[in-house]
Amino acid sequence: MALLFRKEGDAPKKSLWQRIKDVANADVGVILRGGVKDGSLEQLEEVLLASDFGVATTLKLVDQIGGYAQRGLIRTEPEFQDALRRLVEAELREGNSDPSLKLSASKPTVILVIGVNGAGKTTFIGKLAARLRKQGKTVLLGAGDTFRAGAIDQLRVWAERVGAEFVGAKAGADSAAVAFDTIDAGIARGVDVVIIDTAGRLHTSAGLMEELKKVARVIAKRIPDAPHETLLVLDGTIGQNAVVQARTFTEAVPVTGLVVTKIDGTAKGGIVVAVHEELDVPVKFLGTGEKAGDLHAFDPAQFAEELVEA
């Protein structure tokens, strides 16, 4: 199993279960015995909130655990731990939760990648391109982040590293025009997948969000059902701010999938559950480092197990 919350050689971070035991002074049975009796499970609630599950998801999980305990379905620590793992997994499988990457039946599949500054969009694009190349697909990267010359150069380096084709641009060029030209090139070259980078933008910037809408409209004009995937990249270390960011982006453009980066930099991880619950958008990938292989297709069962128990 891949290590999601730490790299090989790193000191283990405390799992959700270990933090629950810390709060309960090692005897988690007191949460069930005392919490159910007085109608609350405040200690469990405290840990879930501190682990970035958010209020709505936390209250739901606490209510479910309390119900299990009242009905006598969980009496021991292993039963409690297993119930929590299963409930977290169930939350991740609710609603719109298919983690698979949607590829178009006709070439090219167009993937638009969006997010705030510093979330790791360009690095994610490079990793995704490497993943697709290993699957035997031809890939074209479009440098739609024209606000930073460094971003254009970074994407070019990734293209060269993973064997993808590349459409560049001058700093300051119109990003919608770059997206259009990239798709044109992808069609002309017969590539399987076109991935278009965009400038990082604060979710509070109305002008930049309007520009993002323009990029999406231009892509749809060139290929009517594109972009086939619009992936929102979120920094897993920023907690509930990720939910606020995600909500604003999804109001601007139809987001089809979430990518949570830097997941190895947090011991919490509940934000993955919270943002899916809030937006009803599937988590598709987790990023755990800077290398091409540090990208993991999202697996709800694996994530729940490692979050709760590892």
C-alpha positions as CSV (number, residue, x, y, z in Angstrom):
1,M,0.0,0.0,0.0
2,A,1.3,3.5,-0.9
3,L,1.9,5.7,2.1
4,L,-0.4,8.7,1.7
5,F,0.3,10.6,4.9
6,R,4.1,10.3,5.0
7,K,7.0,9.3,2.8
8,E,9.2,6.3,3.3
9,G,11.6,7.0,6.2
10,D,9.5,9.8,7.7
11,A,8.4,9.4,11.3
12,P,4.8,8.1,11.5
13,K,2.1,10.8,12.0
14,K,-0.6,10.0,14.5
15,S,-3.6,8.4,12.9
16,L,-7.2,9.5,13.6
17,W,-7.6,6.6,15.9
18,Q,-4.5,7.4,17.9
19,R,-5.7,11.0,18.4
20,I,-9.0,9.7,19.6
21,K,-7.2,7.5,22.1
22,D,-5.1,10.5,23.3
23,V,-8.3,12.6,24.0
24,A,-9.9,9.7,25.7
25,N,-6.8,9.0,27.8
26,A,-6.2,5.7,25.9
27,D,-9.5,4.2,26.8
28,V,-11.8,5.0,23.9
29,G,-14.5,3.0,25.7
30,V,-15.2,6.0,27.8
31,I,-16.4,7.9,24.7
32,L,-19.0,5.3,24.1
33,R,-20.0,4.7,27.7
34,G,-20.2,8.3,28.8
35,G,-21.1,9.9,25.4
36,V,-24.1,7.8,24.7
37,K,-25.4,8.1,28.2
38,D,-25.5,11.9,28.2
39,G,-26.5,12.2,24.5
40,S,-23.2,13.5,23.2
41,L,-19.9,12.2,22.0
42,E,-18.0,15.4,22.6
43,Q,-14.5,13.9,22.7
44,L,-15.0,12.2,19.3
45,E,-16.5,15.5,18.0
46,E,-13.5,17.4,19.2
47,V,-11.0,15.1,17.4
48,L,-13.0,15.1,14.1
49,L,-13.2,18.9,14.0
50,A,-9.5,19.2,14.8
51,S,-8.8,16.8,11.9
52,D,-10.6,19.1,9.4
53,F,-13.7,17.0,8.8
54,G,-15.8,20.2,9.1
55,V,-18.9,20.8,11.1
56,A,-21.5,19.0,8.9
57,T,-19.5,15.9,8.4
58,T,-18.4,15.7,12.0
59,L,-21.9,15.9,13.3
60,K,-23.0,13.3,10.9
61,L,-20.3,10.8,11.9
62,V,-20.8,11.4,15.6
63,D,-24.5,10.9,15.2
64,Q,-23.9,7.6,13.4
65,I,-21.4,6.3,15.9
66,G,-23.7,7.2,18.7
67,G,-26.6,5.4,17.0
68,Y,-24.4,2.3,16.6
69,A,-23.4,2.4,20.3
70,Q,-27.0,2.8,21.5
71,R,-28.1,-0.2,19.5
72,G,-25.3,-2.3,20.9
73,L,-23.6,-2.7,17.5
74,I,-20.2,-1.4,18.8
75,R,-19.0,-2.4,22.3
76,T,-15.3,-2.8,21.9
77,E,-12.4,-0.7,20.7
78,P,-11.8,-2.8,17.6
79,E,-15.5,-2.5,16.7
80,F,-15.5,1.3,17.3
81,Q,-12.4,1.6,15.1
82,D,-13.8,-0.5,12.3
83,A,-17.1,1.3,12.4
84,L,-15.4,4.7,12.1
85,R,-13.3,3.4,9.2
86,R,-16.4,2.1,7.4
87,L,-18.3,5.3,8.0
88,V,-15.5,7.5,6.6
89,E,-15.3,5.3,3.5
90,A,-19.1,5.4,3.1
91,E,-18.9,9.3,3.2
92,L,-16.4,9.2,0.4
93,R,-18.6,6.9,-1.7
94,E,-21.8,9.0,-1.3
95,G,-23.2,10.9,-4.2
96,N,-21.0,11.9,-7.1
97,S,-17.9,9.9,-6.1
98,D,-16.5,8.0,-9.1
99,P,-12.7,8.6,-8.9
100,S,-11.9,7.4,-12.4
101,L,-10.5,9.9,-14.9
102,K,-13.0,10.4,-17.8
103,L,-11.5,10.0,-21.2
104,S,-13.3,11.1,-24.4
105,A,-14.3,8.4,-27.0
106,S,-12.8,10.7,-29.6
107,K,-9.4,12.4,-29.6
108,P,-8.4,14.5,-27.9
109,T,-9.6,14.3,-24.3
110,V,-9.3,17.8,-22.9
111,I,-8.4,18.3,-19.2
112,L,-8.5,21.8,-17.7
113,V,-6.6,22.2,-14.5
114,I,-7.5,25.1,-12.1
115,G,-6.7,26.2,-8.6
116,V,-5.2,28.9,-6.4
117,N,-1.6,30.1,-6.3
118,G,0.7,27.6,-4.7
119,A,-1.6,24.6,-4.7
120,G,0.7,22.6,-7.0
121,K,-1.2,22.8,-10.3
122,T,1.7,22.7,-12.6
123,T,3.5,19.9,-10.7
124,F,0.2,17.9,-10.7
125,I,0.0,18.3,-14.5
126,G,3.5,16.9,-14.9
127,K,2.6,13.9,-12.7
128,L,-0.6,13.3,-14.5
129,A,1.1,13.5,-17.9
130,A,3.7,11.0,-16.6
131,R,0.9,8.7,-15.5
132,L,-0.9,8.9,-18.9
133,R,2.4,8.3,-20.8
134,K,3.0,5.1,-18.8
135,Q,-0.5,4.0,-19.9
136,G,0.7,4.4,-23.5
137,K,-1.2,7.6,-24.3
138,T,0.2,10.6,-26.2
139,V,-0.1,13.8,-24.2
140,L,0.1,17.5,-25.1
141,L,0.6,20.2,-22.4
142,G,-0.6,23.7,-22.9
143,A,1.0,26.6,-21.0
144,G,-2.1,28.5,-20.1
145,D,-0.6,30.1,-17.0
146,T,0.7,33.1,-18.8
147,F,1.0,35.3,-15.7
148,R,4.3,33.7,-14.7
149,A,7.1,33.1,-17.1
150,G,8.4,30.6,-14.6
151,A,5.2,28.5,-14.9
152,I,5.7,28.2,-18.6
153,D,9.3,27.1,-18.2
154,Q,8.3,24.7,-15.4
155,L,5.6,23.0,-17.6
156,R,8.1,22.8,-20.6
157,V,10.6,21.0,-18.3
158,W,7.9,18.5,-17.2
159,A,6.9,17.9,-20.8
160,E,10.5,17.1,-21.7
161,R,10.9,14.9,-18.6
162,V,7.9,12.7,-19.2
163,G,7.9,12.6,-23.0
164,A,4.9,14.8,-23.6
165,E,4.4,17.4,-26.4
166,F,4.2,21.1,-25.4
167,V,2.5,24.3,-26.6
168,G,4.2,27.3,-25.1
169,A,3.2,31.0,-24.8
170,K,4.7,34.3,-24.1
171,A,4.2,35.8,-20.6
172,G,1.2,38.0,-20.6
173,A,-0.5,36.2,-23.6
174,D,-4.2,35.7,-23.5
175,S,-4.8,32.4,-21.7
176,A,-8.0,31.6,-23.5
177,A,-6.2,31.9,-26.8
178,V,-3.4,29.6,-25.6
179,A,-6.1,27.0,-24.7
180,F,-7.6,27.3,-28.1
181,D,-4.2,27.0,-29.9
182,T,-3.3,24.0,-27.7
183,I,-6.5,22.1,-28.6
184,D,-5.9,23.0,-32.3
185,A,-2.4,21.5,-32.0
186,G,-3.8,18.4,-30.3
187,I,-6.3,17.8,-33.0
188,A,-3.7,18.4,-35.8
189,R,-1.2,16.0,-34.1
190,G,-3.8,13.4,-33.2
191,V,-2.8,13.2,-29.5
192,D,-4.9,11.3,-27.0
193,V,-4.9,13.8,-24.2
194,V,-4.6,17.6,-24.0
195,I,-3.9,19.1,-20.5
196,I,-4.2,22.8,-20.2
197,D,-2.6,24.7,-17.3
198,T,-4.2,27.9,-16.0
199,A,-2.8,30.7,-13.8
200,G,-3.3,30.3,-10.1
201,R,-5.9,32.8,-8.9
202,L,-7.3,33.7,-5.5
203,H,-10.8,32.6,-5.2
204,T,-11.7,36.1,-4.1
205,S,-10.6,37.7,-7.4
206,A,-13.7,38.3,-9.4
207,G,-11.8,39.5,-12.5
208,L,-9.6,36.4,-12.6
209,M,-12.6,34.1,-12.1
210,E,-14.3,35.7,-15.0
211,E,-11.2,35.0,-17.1
212,L,-11.4,31.4,-16.0
213,K,-15.0,31.3,-17.3
214,K,-13.8,32.7,-20.6
215,V,-11.1,29.9,-20.9
216,A,-13.8,27.3,-20.4
217,R,-16.1,28.9,-22.9
218,V,-13.4,29.0,-25.6
219,I,-12.5,25.4,-25.0
220,A,-16.2,24.4,-25.4
221,K,-16.4,26.4,-28.7
222,R,-13.5,24.4,-30.1
223,I,-14.8,21.0,-28.9
224,P,-18.5,21.2,-27.8
225,D,-18.3,18.6,-25.0
226,A,-14.9,19.9,-23.7
227,P,-13.3,20.2,-21.3
228,H,-14.0,16.6,-20.5
229,E,-12.5,17.0,-17.1
230,T,-12.0,20.2,-15.1
231,L,-9.8,19.3,-12.1
232,L,-9.6,21.6,-9.2
233,V,-6.2,21.3,-7.3
234,L,-6.4,22.0,-3.6
235,D,-3.6,22.2,-1.0
236,G,-4.4,19.6,1.7
237,T,-2.5,21.5,4.4
238,I,-4.8,24.5,4.5
239,G,-7.7,22.9,6.2
240,Q,-11.2,24.3,5.9
241,N,-10.0,27.1,3.7
242,A,-9.9,24.5,1.0
243,V,-13.6,24.1,1.2
244,V,-14.1,27.9,0.8
245,Q,-11.8,27.9,-2.2
246,A,-13.5,24.9,-3.8
247,R,-17.0,26.3,-3.4
248,T,-16.0,29.6,-5.2
249,F,-14.3,27.7,-8.1
250,T,-17.3,25.4,-8.5
251,E,-19.6,28.4,-8.7
252,A,-17.4,29.8,-11.6
253,V,-16.9,26.7,-13.7
254,P,-18.3,23.1,-13.6
255,V,-15.6,21.2,-11.7
256,T,-15.6,17.4,-12.4
257,G,-12.9,16.3,-10.0
258,L,-10.8,17.3,-7.0
259,V,-7.0,16.8,-6.6
260,V,-5.7,17.2,-3.1
261,T,-2.0,17.8,-3.0
262,K,0.6,17.8,-0.2
263,I,-1.4,15.2,1.6
264,D,1.8,13.9,3.1
265,G,2.3,17.2,4.8
266,T,-0.7,16.9,7.1
267,A,-1.6,14.5,9.8
268,K,-5.3,15.4,9.5
269,G,-6.7,14.4,6.2
270,G,-10.3,15.0,7.1
271,I,-10.4,17.9,4.6
272,V,-10.6,15.3,1.8
273,V,-13.9,14.0,3.3
274,A,-15.2,17.5,4.1
275,V,-14.6,18.9,0.6
276,H,-16.3,16.0,-1.1
277,E,-19.2,16.2,1.2
278,E,-19.6,19.9,0.8
279,L,-19.4,19.9,-3.0
280,D,-20.6,16.5,-4.1
281,V,-17.6,16.3,-6.4
282,P,-15.4,13.2,-6.6
283,V,-11.8,13.2,-5.3
284,K,-9.7,11.8,-8.2
285,F,-6.1,12.1,-7.2
286,L,-3.9,12.7,-4.1
287,G,-0.4,14.2,-4.4
288,T,2.2,13.2,-1.9
289,G,5.5,14.7,-3.2
290,E,7.4,16.3,-6.1
291,K,8.4,13.2,-8.1
292,A,6.5,12.0,-11.1
293,G,5.4,8.9,-9.2
294,D,4.0,10.8,-6.2
295,L,0.5,10.9,-7.6
296,H,-2.1,8.4,-6.5
297,A,-5.5,7.6,-8.0
298,F,-8.0,8.0,-5.2
299,D,-9.2,4.9,-3.5
300,P,-11.8,5.5,-0.8
301,A,-11.1,2.3,1.0
302,Q,-7.4,2.8,1.2
303,F,-7.8,6.4,2.2
304,A,-10.2,5.6,5.0
305,E,-8.0,2.8,6.3
306,E,-4.9,4.8,6.4
307,L,-6.6,7.9,7.7
308,V,-8.2,6.1,10.6
309,E,-5.8,3.3,11.4
310,A,-2.3,3.8,10.1
